[in-house]
């Protein structure tokens, strides 16, 4: 089935200089295993085209059911020189949760219904 | 086994200190550690200091301690609560002078320590002579590109000078730039006698647990259910009276994250792991001046009732170089916002943006970049906004911003807008907001051998 990440995961974004970092958390181990498969660094880089212009790194934390993405050249040079309203890029976490992914039917949908 | 309870202070300059009162009065803490300095804050304080050499520290220190100090004296079984704060910013001695004046007026007494030596703006030549390139840590660009425009440069100091201040009996420790987590690690090292010059895996692991505690507490309410990034945010209780996180740490490094009874927010596996990974890049190699933390084996056990047990942090030897963050002048921003109503709100705003861009081109002004955003549609999400909504908006605000080397161009930018109210697309509503030029700063991170910085660090304690 096709599902938006916001229905099966939660996320937080942070900033350091021109780098944005995004943490993506599954609520259970089965969903985490699926996220590891489908939310690749390449997929995230494509998703943020036009926002982040450098490479994307991914780190896995099996013990916390979490993936970490580091987006380079993602903050218009960094918050103190950025022209963006969201200079710190904290809302990029919301941007990540908008991603539509294909997951097996068994994956637990935490939030069904209208957002 | 001996345990210590540390409460989170502020998470940034401008944060609320009301929740700290709850931690002091009901949270059974012995220490409050308060982080006033985000990466950008020194840029703000630098502007203050340029106007007034007595300024340059986080001024919220004064009203915050005016409220909290009397509470702190009665707390902890009458033994008092100690404070560690990086509110000194670019002028920790100025911060202490102002605080001392407040204490004298109130008739209060305290031993107030200042840790200084993080401000290395005048040491860059010395570093270069000592063989450090001071190149940009990520891009490798040479310092000479920005040297003349550099307005501050501060090293992230570790916990050692803070421990020294506590050993000298300080009740309040004021620092400039230190690693945020060092504010929390220092009391643990002081109380438990952990070795900062760790030599064994066991000793590194203790420091790693202490660093983790600091990292979990350094962002105030973000560690206790604030800014929670899932749809469950709506169920987190009573954010209006959020309790900032409190860590109960044992001598063996085991930590329980909790908060004061009767406060809002939530301490759970989900809220704690969100903060644990916040602004961490490689989780197996999280650098701090005192230890490198590997989170790969950490366990967070949700004990229920707003208690989470933290174990399993692994430590590796501290880095040989300290991180320094410099800020350099990087031009000026001019900006304006302008509102349009239905029908065709977005289309009108887009047309206005096109007209302004046309004028900019005709004026041939020196402009490096222009940004166009539609507030209420894509100003936060950018290209990830749902374009299907674009033509259905009730109203939208056009925001335009430009970056230029010429302050006059930035100042004059707003004047390209008001005439549009009568001579542009129809139904301008809302307030036209034209802002004066604001200075932009680029951030320049670099690495320098730690002894070059640490040899100049000074701790002094004053009795007020």
HADDOCK unambig.tbl for C-alpha pairs under 7 A between the chains (distance, minus, plus):
assign (segid A and resid 9 and name CA) (segid B and resid 230 and name CA) 6.89 0.50 0.50
assign (segid A and resid 10 and name CA) (segid B and resid 229 and name CA) 5.31 0.50 0.50
assign (segid A and resid 10 and name CA) (segid B and resid 230 and name CA) 4.26 0.50 0.50
assign (segid A and resid 11 and name CA) (segid B and resid 229 and name CA) 4.91 0.50 0.50
assign (segid A and resid 11 and name CA) (segid B and resid 230 and name CA) 6.46 0.50 0.50
assign (segid A and resid 12 and name CA) (segid B and resid 229 and name CA) 5.45 0.50 0.50
assign (segid A and resid 12 and name CA) (segid B and resid 274 and name CA) 6.43 0.50 0.50
assign (segid A and resid 13 and name CA) (segid B and resid 278 and name CA) 6.99 0.50 0.50
assign (segid A and resid 14 and name CA) (segid B and resid 278 and name CA) 6.08 0.50 0.50
assign (segid A and resid 14 and name CA) (segid B and resid 279 and name CA) 4.88 0.50 0.50
assign (segid A and resid 15 and name CA) (segid B and resid 279 and name CA) 6.21 0.50 0.50
assign (segid A and resid 17 and name CA) (segid B and resid 443 and name CA) 6.19 0.50 0.50
assign (segid A and resid 21 and name CA) (segid B and resid 279 and name CA) 6.09 0.50 0.50
assign (segid A and resid 21 and name CA) (segid B and resid 281 and name CA) 6.71 0.50 0.50
assign (segid A and resid 23 and name CA) (segid B and resid 277 and name CA) 6.67 0.50 0.50
assign (segid A and resid 50 and name CA) (segid B and resid 383 and name CA) 6.66 0.50 0.50
assign (segid A and resid 59 and name CA) (segid B and resid 282 and name CA) 6.60 0.50 0.50
assign (segid A and resid 61 and name CA) (segid B and resid 296 and name CA) 6.25 0.50 0.50
assign (segid A and resid 63 and name CA) (segid B and resid 296 and name CA) 6.80 0.50 0.50
assign (segid A and resid 63 and name CA) (segid B and resid 297 and name CA) 6.54 0.50 0.50
assign (segid A and resid 63 and name CA) (segid B and resid 298 and name CA) 6.81 0.50 0.50
assign (segid A and resid 63 and name CA) (segid B and resid 299 and name CA) 6.82 0.50 0.50
assign (segid A and resid 70 and name CA) (segid B and resid 281 and name CA) 6.31 0.50 0.50
assign (segid A and resid 78 and name CA) (segid B and resid 442 and name CA) 7.00 0.50 0.50
assign (segid A and resid 80 and name CA) (segid B and resid 40 and name CA) 6.52 0.50 0.50
assign (segid A and resid 80 and name CA) (segid B and resid 440 and name CA) 5.77 0.50 0.50
assign (segid A and resid 80 and name CA) (segid B and resid 441 and name CA) 5.09 0.50 0.50
assign (segid A and resid 80 and name CA) (segid B and resid 442 and name CA) 6.22 0.50 0.50
assign (segid A and resid 81 and name CA) (segid B and resid 330 and name CA) 6.80 0.50 0.50
assign (segid A and resid 81 and name CA) (segid B and resid 440 and name CA) 4.58 0.50 0.50
assign (segid A and resid 81 and name CA) (segid B and resid 441 and name CA) 5.16 0.50 0.50
assign (segid A and resid 81 and name CA) (segid B and resid 442 and name CA) 5.74 0.50 0.50
assign (segid A and resid 83 and name CA) (segid B and resid 371 and name CA) 6.47 0.50 0.50
assign (segid A and resid 83 and name CA) (segid B and resid 401 and name CA) 6.07 0.50 0.50
assign (segid A and resid 83 and name CA) (segid B and resid 402 and name CA) 6.98 0.50 0.50
assign (segid A and resid 85 and name CA) (segid B and resid 379 and name CA) 6.19 0.50 0.50
assign (segid A and resid 85 and name CA) (segid B and resid 380 and name CA) 6.34 0.50 0.50
assign (segid A and resid 86 and name CA) (segid B and resid 380 and name CA) 5.59 0.50 0.50
assign (segid A and resid 91 and name CA) (segid B and resid 380 and name CA) 6.79 0.50 0.50
assign (segid A and resid 95 and name CA) (segid B and resid 381 and name CA) 6.30 0.50 0.50
assign (segid A and resid 95 and name CA) (segid B and resid 384 and name CA) 6.29 0.50 0.50
